[in-house]
Amino acid sequence: IYFLLKKFNDLSIQLFAMRQLHRKDYLTNMPNNLASEEYLQTLLNRRVPFELLHIDIDSFKNFNAEHTYRAGDEVLRQMARILRKISYEKEAFVGRIGGDEFCFILANSSPANAVQIAYEITKTVKESTFYVQGRPFSISVSICACSSPQNGKTLEELYLCTINGLKAIHYKETSNIAHVNQLKLEGKLKVGYHKTEKNGSGR
């Protein structure tokens, strides 16, 4: 019986470890899209209001084309470290949701606080030096924030808001930060936009 229980316990540990690996991004060692969506869905199910910041690395597709994907992977790892540090300070959840895109989730927050933190993130990234094989690079990000439940009551609605918002930010080229509420007031959030694939969609 002892050996059977030990074997069952070992199997349970292995299954738990496999599940954790399935929820972690292998490149950045941070929560992946699955884990991020699980966390968001938990907040939605519990009706906890939150702010979702959708972070996109600017011109990342061009960076990969010029410096190779290995260089791009190193930038992603360094970006993850920056975002993870800020998330600890802000008691936020951060994850990589695909390609060059990250989510930053603030439970029980406000649009004003989300925009303020978005400015902090962009400032920190801009002032950081990214090193790839000893060469220094400057990187920038664009961020669109949205509120739950005001801007969407499902994951699909919220992600569609921020994806469309990022397109509006890229199109107007005046600021790399915006909240969906602001874009709607300005009439710059195009309802007709369609979701594009996340991987390889870098600006």
N, C-alpha and C positions, 0 to 999 in steps of 0.2 A: 504493500500500500504506500509506503514511504517513497519508493522509487517511482510509482505511478503518479503520486502527487507532485514529486519533484519534476518529473517529465512534463506534466501538465503546466506547472508553474513556468518552466523554461520556455515552453511553447507559447504561453501567454505573453511572456516578456518579448519573445521574438516577433510575435504578431503586433504588439504595441510599437516596437521599434520600426517595423516595416510601415506601419500606419503613419508614424511620425515622419519617416523619410518621404512618404508619398505626399505629405503636406508641406515639404520644405523644398525651396528652390536650390538645386544642386550648385549653381554658380555663385550665388550671393549668400547662401546659407541663411536666408530669411524666409518667412512664410511665403508660399507660392499663391497662385491664383485660387486654387481650391481652398486653402486655409483662409485666405482673405474673404472669399465669398461665404464661407461657413461663419466667420466672425460677423460679417455684415448681416447675414440672415438671422443670426442670433439676436442682434440688436433690433432688427425689424420685428421678429417674433415677440420680443419682449416690449416692443413699442418704446424703445429708448431713442430719443432724438439724437442725431449725430450730424457731423459735417464730414463730407467725403472730399478729399483733395486728390485729384488725378494729376500725377506728375509725369511730364514727358520731356525727355532729353532732346534739346534742339539739334537739328541737323545730324542726328545720329547715323542715319542711313549713309549720308555723305562721308561721315567720319570712318565708318566701316569700310567703305569703298576705297578711301584714300590710304588708310592705315592698317587694314586687314581686320578680320573679325576677332582675332586674338587680342588686338589692341582694344577693340570695343568691349570685349569681355572684362579686361582689366579696368576699364572705365566704369563698367557696371558694378564691379566689386567695390571700387572706391566710393562710388555714389551710394551704394548700400550702406557702407560704414558711416557716411555723413548723415544719411536719413535715420539710421538706427540710433545714432547719438542724439539727434534732435527729438526723436520719438520718446526716448527715455526721459529727457528733460520735460517734455510736454505730456507725459503719461498717455501717449497715443499708440495706436496700432499701425504698423507699417509693413507693407509686403510688396513683392514684385509680382505684377499681374500679367506680365508678358513683354517680350522684346525689351524696349527701352522705357517701359512704363511702370510706374509704382503708384500705390495707393497709400494715403496717409489718413487715418480715421480718428476723429475726435468725438468721443461720446459726450453727450450733455454739453455741447458747445454752442456757439452762435456764429452767424455769417461774418460778423466783424472780427471775431477771434480767428476764424478760419483764414480770412484774408491777411490778417496780421502775421500769422504763422507762415502763410505762403510767402510773404515778403521776407521773413526771416530765412526760410529755406533757400529762396533764390539768391539772397544776399550771401549766405554762407557758401553756396555752390560757386557763385561768381568769384568770391574771394579765395577759393581753394585752388590749389595747383594739383592737377592730376598728372601722375608720372607713369609713363609707359616705356619700359626698357630704358629708363634713365632720362627720357625726353619729357619736358614739361608741356602740359596742354591746359588751355582754359575751356571750361564747359559751362553752358547755361541750360536752364530748364524753363519750361512753360507750365503753369499750373491753373487748372480750372477747378473751382470748388462748387459744391452743391449741398443743399440741406435736405435731410429726411425728417419729417415726412412732407415738408412743403414742396419740394421739387420732384418727388417721386416716392411711391410706396412699395416698389419692387426693385430688385437688383437691376433688372433690365432697364427700367425707367431712369434710375439714377446714373448708370453707366452711359446710357444714351445721352443724357443731359451733359455729362462732363466731356464726352467725346465730341459732341456737337459744339460745346463751349470751346474746346481746344481748337477746333477748326475755325471758329470765329476769331479767337485770339490770334491765330496764325495769319488769318486773312487781313485783319485790321492793322497788324504790325505796329501798334502804338504802345502796348504794354504786354508783358508776358504773364500777367496775372489777372484773373477775373473771377467773379462769382456769377453763377447762373442768374441770380436775381438781378444783378447789374446789367448783364447782357440782354435780359428780357426787357428791362426798362429802356435800354438804348435801342431796342429793336434789332439787335445784332445776332440773336440766336435763331438760326434758320431751322424751322421745323422740318423742312424737306431733306435735311442731311441724313445720310444713311451711315450705319456703323461700318467701319472698315476693319480689316484684320489687324490685330495688335502687333504681331511680329512683323518687323520690317516696314512699319508705317512711319518711321522716324522722319521728323521734319527736315 
